């Protein structure tokens, strides 16, 4: 549910997290599949993971 909400807010971040965590891909593969740089993929994974963590901990509203 949290990933779906994130994907509604930021499609690219949702796609990166889905590929990274649910398909077990590494950052290089995620970047290549989505046509983005590895650094951007890394930032999106970190930011998305923090967003999901905050959402699950109840620290975010909405």
C-alpha positions as CSV (number, residue, x, y, z in Angstrom):
1,X,0.0,0.0,0.0
2,X,2.8,2.4,0.9
3,X,4.6,1.7,-2.4
4,X,1.3,2.4,-4.3
5,X,0.9,5.7,-2.6
6,X,4.5,6.6,-3.3
7,X,4.0,5.7,-7.0
8,X,1.0,8.0,-7.2
9,X,3.1,10.8,-5.9
10,X,6.3,10.1,-7.8
11,X,6.1,7.5,-10.6
12,X,9.8,7.3,-11.3
13,X,10.6,6.7,-7.6
14,X,8.0,4.1,-7.4
15,X,9.4,2.3,-10.5
16,X,12.9,2.4,-9.1
17,X,11.8,1.0,-5.7
18,X,9.7,-1.7,-7.4
19,X,12.6,-2.9,-9.6
20,X,15.2,-2.6,-6.9
21,X,13.4,-4.4,-4.1
22,X,10.8,-6.6,-5.7
23,X,12.8,-8.0,-8.6
24,X,16.0,-8.1,-6.7
25,X,17.8,-5.9,-9.2
26,X,21.0,-4.0,-8.4
27,X,21.3,-0.3,-9.0
28,X,23.2,-0.6,-12.3
29,X,20.5,-2.8,-13.7
30,X,17.7,-0.6,-12.4
31,X,19.4,2.5,-14.0
32,X,19.9,0.7,-17.3
33,X,16.3,-0.6,-17.5
34,X,14.8,2.8,-16.7
35,X,17.3,4.8,-18.8
36,X,18.6,6.9,-15.9
37,X,22.0,7.4,-14.4
38,X,23.2,5.1,-11.6
39,X,23.6,8.0,-9.2
40,X,20.0,9.1,-9.9
41,X,18.8,5.5,-9.2
42,X,20.7,5.5,-6.0
43,X,19.2,8.8,-4.8
44,X,15.7,7.6,-5.8
45,X,16.2,4.3,-3.9
46,X,17.4,6.2,-0.8
47,X,14.7,8.8,-0.9
48,X,12.0,6.3,-1.6
49,X,13.1,4.0,1.1
50,X,13.1,6.9,3.6
51,X,9.6,7.9,2.4
52,X,8.2,4.4,2.8
53,X,9.9,4.1,6.3
54,X,8.4,7.3,7.5
55,X,5.0,6.3,6.1
56,X,5.1,2.9,7.8
57,X,6.2,4.5,11.1
58,X,3.2,6.8,11.0
59,X,5.4,10.0,10.8
60,X,3.7,11.2,7.7
61,X,0.2,12.4,7.1
62,X,-1.6,11.7,3.8
